Amino acid sequence: WRKLAWPLFPVVTAMLILCYFMPPVNDAHRWIFIGSFQFQPSELAKFSLVLLFSHLLVSNEKKLGRFRYGIFPFAVVLGVYAGLIVKEPHLSATILLVVVGGLPMKWIAAAGGIAAAGVAAIMLVPSLHERAMERITIWKNPASDPLGTGYQILQSLYAIGSGGMFGLGLGQSRQKNLYLPEEHNDFIFSVVCEELGFVGALVILILFALLITRGYWIALHCRDRYSFLVATGISTLLAIQVALNVAVVTNTIPCTGISLPFFSYGGTALWIELTEMGI
């Protein structure tokens, strides 16, 4: 797998660029279409990032305190991927990988300061500021616009609440019948709560926790540093996606699109996730 770290980078980059020449789906260029087959390169980019960052961390292990080795190559790789995938949710996993790999705290602090300054600058743009404040307002009070921007999260909460303690039964969800948007993808956990109830949802979260914990246990028992970083990266990606998805559908954080591993509809994501589990 380490031999694929660098060769995979230009391949994934080319695939991400190719997406812009493909027909849009909901005004988004995220898929490559070959006949009836479609593929989403952004999912492969997450996996590629884990392999490549792990390789860079191991190769430059004793020189990470220098900008040339500890920041620059990571910034270039992440900049290329992030520039082509505006909404890719793997930044937190990337930061954690860098921390685990031994990056000095002064670089982490500097990166955090730059990120904070960037967010502040973006918020000064009227249109972006207005959009951000609208999301925060809806997050605090979805009922303020029940038929507009607050509709999806309200329907999600209705689904979760109607499940009660033990749920309506597998396949018996009512909210998935054209009430809850994206019920098969980003908001699948709401349907799980409605059909299996609090108890069933809790069991699923416990299973996720056990799987993630097992991933870190495997990482800690790896015989070399590269394997340790790959196992850590894969486990962290899984943990972040689960945490963010559940937080969004329960309105714990402002709404943003992110799938639930192994549950949300999507062949590319499932294929990559199963590959990661195999590794």
Secondary structure, DSSP 8 states (H G I E B T S, - for coil): -GGGHHHHHHHHHHHHHHHTTS--BTTB---EEETTEEE-HHHHHHHHHHHHHHHHHHHTGGGTTSHHHHTHHHHHHHHHHHHH-TT---HHHHHHHHHHHT--HHHHHHHHHHHHHHHHHHHTSHHHHHHHHHHHHHHH-GGGSTTTTTHHHHHHHHHHHHTTTT-S-TT--STTTTTSTTTTTTTHHHHHHHHHHHHHHHHHHHHHHHHHHHHHHHHHT-SSHHHHHHHHHHHHHHHHHHHHHHHHHTTSS-------TTTSS-HHHHHHHHHHHH-
